[in-house]
Amino acid sequence: MSAGDRVLVCDDELQIVRALRVILREAGFEMIAAADGEEALDLAAVRNPAAAIIDLVLPDIDGVEVCRRLREWSEIPIIVLSAVGEEDAKVRALAAGADDYVTKPFGPRELIARLEAALRRAAPGAEEPVIAADGLEVDLAARTVRRDGEEVHLTPKEFELLRHLARNRGRLVTHRELLVSVWGPGYSDDTQLLRTHIANLRRKIEPPSGLRYVKTDPGVGYRFAA
């Protein structure tokens, strides 16, 4: 297998490591296992994995510190996998450089889908001029949106929100990241402004049938999950 098929897993729970080895192998990936944070950092430097799945609670340094230290020199996708589901833990991991956060117990198909989405985003030339999903079409270059062939009229801020979410399809994007990207640093804490615009965006792009393109992670952020 090539380095592009290699995934670093850092978890000290033997049962989880065994399960991940099977899940990753069946999806066509080779797993490199590390039992603690320092070993994970060493293996990342030596084995050059394409992505990393890091547990939050480790015997030596925690997963947040592993993310932070990896990000000092590497841009590989990082998925934090943990039984800790509190909002603060998710925010700390994402702020430290994690690309996504999956809470145990997890579904194997969801984990692989998140991993593959992160790898696609990291690939050279991964930006899509037109993003299509479940009847929704977002033309980034033309700044147009269609749902089931009918044009949807969005305000400039609504389009910027949708563009940022769609370009990060499958990844949890924090409130702060969206606010800074769309409105600027001065709005980094204005979550009410963000909620209002997300509600308007959903009303315009999501059909009455109940299909949801924008999913909410309460207190943390949003995910374009189509």
Secondary structure, 3 states (H helix, E strand, C coil): CCHHHEEEEECCCHHHHHHHHHHHHHCCCEEEEECCHHHHHHHHHHHCCCEEEEECCCCCCCHHHHHHHHHCCCCCCEEEEECCCCHHHHHHHHHCCCCEEEECCCCHHHHHHHHHHHHHHHCCCCCCCEEEECCEEEECCCCEEEECCEEECCCHHHHHHHHHHHHCCCCCEEHHHHHHHHCCHHHCCCHHHHHHHHHHHHHHHCCCCCCCCEEEECCCEEEECC
